[in-house]
Amino acid sequence: MPSEPAGATDDAIKNFVDFAQVQGLAPDLTYGDVAQSKTRAELGISSLNMIILIANYVEEKTGGRLSLEPEWVPQLDVVEGILSVISEIDRSTLTEHAS
């Protein structure tokens, strides 16, 4: 059994944990918590707080150039989906900086 969700990157996990700790909308999470969990509920984060976390992450990382996408919401119930969304947001900022 892999130690982290399929498709997850170390950077996405680190970025998510670091941001969640600053926001105060989640319990104190560690890299290991996220790497070993499968669902948002296992992380102890409510669905509303997860949406707020992602909306705040988008705002902080893109300065409003990107917004919360409706298709992301169903992905936020599983850790793999959360990390996929975080990676997508991070990629969008890299693309903008490269332009």
C-alpha positions in Angstrom: 0.0 0.0 0.0 1.5 3.4 -1.0 2.3 5.8 1.8 0.7 8.7 0.0 -2.4 9.1 -2.2 -2.0 8.2 -5.8 -0.9 11.2 -7.9 -0.1 13.2 -4.8 3.1 15.2 -4.8 5.3 16.0 -1.8 4.9 19.7 -2.7 1.1 19.5 -2.7 1.0 17.8 0.6 3.5 20.3 2.1 1.7 23.3 0.7 -1.7 22.0 1.9 -0.4 21.2 5.5 1.4 24.6 5.7 -1.6 26.5 4.5 -4.1 24.6 6.7 -2.0 25.3 9.8 -2.0 29.0 9.1 -5.7 29.3 8.3 -6.9 27.7 11.5 -9.8 25.9 9.7 -8.5 22.4 10.3 -7.0 20.5 13.2 -3.2 20.5 13.5 -2.3 18.4 10.5 1.1 16.8 9.8 2.5 15.6 6.5 2.0 12.1 7.7 -1.7 12.7 8.5 -2.4 13.8 5.0 -0.2 11.1 3.4 -2.0 8.4 5.3 -5.5 9.6 5.1 -7.9 8.8 2.3 -10.8 11.2 3.0 -11.4 14.8 4.1 -13.4 13.4 7.1 -10.3 11.4 8.3 -8.4 14.7 8.4 -11.1 16.2 10.6 -12.1 19.0 8.3 -15.7 19.8 7.6 -16.9 20.2 4.0 -17.5 23.9 4.5 -14.1 24.5 6.0 -12.5 22.6 3.1 -14.2 24.9 0.6 -13.2 28.0 2.6 -9.6 26.6 2.8 -9.4 26.1 -1.0 -11.0 29.5 -1.7 -8.5 31.2 0.6 -5.6 29.2 -1.0 -6.7 30.3 -4.5 -6.9 33.9 -3.4 -3.5 33.9 -1.7 -1.7 32.1 -4.5 -3.3 33.8 -7.4 -4.3 37.2 -6.0 -7.8 36.8 -7.5 -6.7 35.8 -11.0 -8.2 32.4 -10.5 -11.4 31.6 -8.6 -12.8 28.5 -6.9 -14.0 26.2 -9.8 -17.3 24.4 -9.2 -15.9 21.2 -10.6 -13.4 21.1 -7.8 -16.0 20.8 -5.0 -16.8 17.1 -5.5 -13.0 16.4 -5.5 -12.6 17.9 -2.0 -14.1 14.8 -0.2 -11.0 12.7 -0.8 -7.4 13.5 0.0 -6.3 12.6 -3.6 -8.8 15.2 -5.0 -7.7 17.9 -2.5 -4.1 17.4 -3.5 -5.0 17.4 -7.1 -6.8 20.8 -6.7 -3.8 22.2 -4.7 -1.5 21.0 -7.5 -3.7 22.6 -10.2 -3.7 25.9 -8.4 0.0 25.8 -7.9 0.5 24.9 -11.6 -1.6 27.9 -12.6 0.6 30.2 -10.7 3.7 28.7 -12.3 2.2 29.2 -15.7 1.4 32.8 -15.0 4.9 33.5 -13.7 6.4 31.9 -16.8 4.4 34.0 -19.2 
